Amino acid sequence: MKTIVTEMAVIDVIPGKGLMLSEIAPGLSVEDVQKATGAELLISPNLKAIAV
């Protein structure tokens, strides 16, 4: 599995399924990340804040 890491989020690339949001920067919403990526994101049931 590949992972995309940005200042906004950690997104796992799930082959055959898509992009899964697994961590999000404090102060941001899922909608903020969704708008910035322009891609439909799956939301991890274990979504957590990025440790800073």
KEGURO-677427 format. One record per residue (C-alpha): residue number from 1; y negated, x, z. Coordinates in Angstrom, 3 decimals, m for minus. Layout:
BEGIN
rolum seq=NUM&y=Y&x=X&z=Z
...
***
This chain:
BEGIN
rolum seq=1&y=0.000&x=0.000&z=0.000
rolum seq=2&y=m3.492&x=1.245&z=m0.802
rolum seq=3&y=m6.525&x=0.654&z=1.380
rolum seq=4&y=m10.208&x=0.355&z=0.489
rolum seq=5&y=m12.566&x=1.504&z=3.259
rolum seq=6&y=m16.322&x=0.828&z=3.143
rolum seq=7&y=m19.122&x=0.578&z=5.675
rolum seq=8&y=m18.604&x=m3.198&z=5.588
rolum seq=9&y=m14.855&x=m3.603&z=5.752
rolum seq=10&y=m11.312&x=m2.333&z=5.484
rolum seq=11&y=m9.426&x=m4.101&z=2.701
rolum seq=12&y=m5.728&x=m3.655&z=1.983
rolum seq=13&y=m4.504&x=m3.907&z=m1.606
rolum seq=14&y=m1.356&x=m6.044&z=m1.514
rolum seq=15&y=0.589&x=m5.699&z=m4.804
rolum seq=16&y=1.264&x=m9.081&z=m6.369
rolum seq=17&y=m0.935&x=m10.916&z=m3.865
rolum seq=18&y=m4.456&x=m9.493&z=m3.910
rolum seq=19&y=m6.963&x=m8.019&z=m1.504
rolum seq=20&y=m6.584&x=m8.631&z=2.224
rolum seq=21&y=m9.515&x=m8.232&z=4.596
rolum seq=22&y=m8.081&x=m6.541&z=7.679
rolum seq=23&y=m11.158&x=m5.169&z=9.473
rolum seq=24&y=m14.833&x=m6.115&z=9.348
rolum seq=25&y=m17.976&x=m4.324&z=10.554
rolum seq=26&y=m19.571&x=m5.723&z=13.702
rolum seq=27&y=m22.344&x=m8.193&z=12.932
rolum seq=28&y=m20.975&x=m9.186&z=9.515
rolum seq=29&y=m19.191&x=m12.384&z=8.596
rolum seq=30&y=m16.259&x=m12.880&z=6.270
rolum seq=31&y=m18.704&x=m14.621&z=3.927
rolum seq=32&y=m20.947&x=m11.511&z=3.871
rolum seq=33&y=m18.039&x=m9.326&z=2.779
rolum seq=34&y=m16.816&x=m11.933&z=0.284
rolum seq=35&y=m20.248&x=m12.061&z=m1.390
rolum seq=36&y=m20.548&x=m8.263&z=m1.518
rolum seq=37&y=m17.118&x=m7.715&z=m3.067
rolum seq=38&y=m17.300&x=m10.460&z=m5.669
rolum seq=39&y=m13.521&x=m10.803&z=m5.348
rolum seq=40&y=m11.501&x=m13.464&z=m3.599
rolum seq=41&y=m10.210&x=m12.024&z=m0.341
rolum seq=42&y=m7.181&x=m13.010&z=1.661
rolum seq=43&y=m7.978&x=m12.970&z=5.371
rolum seq=44&y=m5.568&x=m11.164&z=7.661
rolum seq=45&y=m4.325&x=m13.277&z=10.568
rolum seq=46&y=m4.991&x=m10.130&z=12.637
rolum seq=47&y=m8.599&x=m9.626&z=11.412
rolum seq=48&y=m10.477&x=m7.356&z=13.808
rolum seq=49&y=m13.794&x=m5.539&z=14.108
rolum seq=50&y=m14.002&x=m1.970&z=12.828
rolum seq=51&y=m14.071&x=0.402&z=15.783
rolum seq=52&y=m17.358&x=2.319&z=15.754
***
